[in-house]
Amino acid sequence: MGISDVIAGFIDEVLGDMGGTAELRRAELANRFNCVPSQINYVIATRFSPEHGYIVESRRGGGGFIRISRVAMEPRRLVMHTVNAIGDSVDIKTAAALIANLRQGGAIDGVEEKLILSAIGNRALQPARPEGRDAIRASILKQMIINKL
């Protein structure tokens, strides 16, 4: 397990203990995990983004903090939020994060998650030109989750 996984696990645990919202200090986390503050920034940007179901606020400076909040939405609202987040094009990594968020939020179950991932995966889209796959993926993903409603 890499340092990013350890940091993400710690932040996730703090969020659970604090009811879904936590204020953290970048420098304190960096000291705790013996890493540079940019490593903390990387973890937050890649693991705690809106696509993953989080809102991140940051204030820099001496009294600066990072406030991370887990967004809790009822499943129908989560689906509509996800459709709006997809846009005209979506890469597989972002799509997978959005789908995982839908599952975590109770909007889809494990079987549906696997079916959607199969339908929008690179293997399924292989006949399409590489430059058009992300647009096709977005269209398929939107239709699958909208029709889930």
C-alpha positions in Angstrom: 0.0 0.0 0.0 1.4 3.4 -1.0 1.5 6.6 1.0 -1.4 8.0 -1.0 -3.6 5.1 0.0 -2.6 5.5 3.7 -3.3 9.2 3.6 -6.6 8.7 1.8 -7.6 6.0 4.3 -6.8 8.3 7.2 -8.8 11.1 5.7 -11.7 8.8 5.0 -11.6 7.5 8.6 -11.6 11.1 10.0 -14.6 11.9 7.8 -16.4 8.9 9.2 -15.6 9.9 12.8 -16.7 13.5 12.2 -20.0 12.8 10.5 -18.9 13.4 6.9 -17.1 16.8 7.3 -13.6 17.4 8.5 -11.2 20.4 8.7 -7.6 19.3 8.2 -4.4 21.2 8.1 -2.2 20.4 5.2 1.1 20.9 7.1 -0.1 18.7 10.0 -1.0 15.9 7.7 2.3 16.2 5.9 4.1 16.0 9.2 2.0 13.1 10.4 2.8 11.1 7.2 6.3 12.4 6.8 5.7 13.7 3.3 5.6 17.0 1.5 2.4 19.1 1.5 2.0 18.6 -2.3 1.5 14.9 -1.6 -1.5 15.9 0.6 -2.8 18.1 -2.3 -2.4 15.2 -4.7 -4.4 12.8 -2.5 -7.2 15.4 -2.0 -7.4 16.3 -5.7 -7.5 12.7 -6.9 -9.5 10.9 -4.1 -11.7 13.6 -2.7 -13.0 15.3 -5.8 -16.6 16.2 -6.7 -16.6 13.1 -9.0 -16.0 11.0 -5.9 -18.8 12.7 -4.0 -16.9 15.3 -2.0 -16.8 19.1 -1.7 -13.4 20.5 -0.8 -12.8 24.0 0.4 -9.3 25.3 1.0 -7.8 28.3 2.7 -4.1 28.9 2.6 -1.9 30.8 4.9 -0.9 30.5 8.6 -4.4 29.6 9.8 -5.2 27.8 6.6 -7.2 24.6 6.4 -8.8 22.1 4.1 -12.5 21.3 4.7 -13.7 18.1 3.1 -17.4 17.3 3.1 -18.9 14.1 1.9 -22.0 15.0 -0.2 -25.0 13.0 0.8 -27.8 13.1 -1.7 -30.9 11.0 -2.1 -30.4 8.6 -5.0 -32.6 10.4 -7.6 -30.8 13.7 -7.0 -27.5 12.0 -7.1 -28.3 10.5 -10.5 -29.3 13.9 -11.9 -26.1 15.5 -10.4 -24.0 12.8 -12.0 -25.7 13.3 -15.4 -24.9 17.0 -15.3 -21.3 16.3 -14.2 -20.7 14.0 -17.2 -21.0 16.7 -19.9 -20.4 15.9 -23.6 -17.4 13.6 -23.0 -15.9 11.6 -20.1 -12.8 9.5 -19.8 -12.9 6.0 -18.3 -11.2 6.9 -15.1 -13.7 9.7 -14.3 -16.6 7.6 -15.4 -15.6 4.8 -13.1 -15.3 7.3 -10.2 -18.8 8.6 -11.0 -20.2 5.1 -11.1 -18.6 4.2 -7.9 -20.1 7.3 -6.3 -23.5 6.2 -7.6 -23.1 2.8 -6.0 -21.9 4.3 -2.7 -24.9 6.7 -2.7 -27.3 3.8 -3.2 -28.5 4.9 -6.7 -27.3 1.7 -8.3 -26.4 -1.8 -7.0 -23.3 -3.9 -7.6 -24.7 -5.7 -10.6 -25.7 -2.4 -12.3 -22.3 -1.0 -11.6 -20.6 -3.9 -13.4 -23.0 -3.7 -16.3 -22.5 0.0 -16.8 -18.7 -0.4 -16.5 -18.8 -3.1 -19.1 -20.9 -1.1 -21.5 -18.7 2.0 -21.3 -15.3 0.3 -21.0 -12.5 0.6 -23.6 -13.1 -3.0 -24.8 -16.7 -2.3 -25.6 -15.8 1.0 -27.4 -12.9 -0.5 -29.3 -14.7 -0.3 -32.7 -15.0 3.4 -32.3 -12.2 5.8 -33.2 -10.1 6.6 -30.2 -10.8 10.3 -30.4 -14.5 9.7 -30.3 -14.7 7.2 -27.5 -15.1 9.7 -24.6 -18.1 11.3 -26.3 -19.7 7.9 -27.0 -18.9 6.8 -23.4 -20.6 10.0 -22.0 -23.7 9.4 -24.1 -24.0 5.7 -23.1 -23.4 6.5 -19.5 -26.0 9.2 -19.4 -28.6 7.0 -21.0 -27.9 4.1 -18.7 -28.2 6.1 -15.5 -31.1 8.2 -16.7 -33.1 5.1 -17.6 -32.3 3.6 -14.2 -34.6 6.3 -12.8 
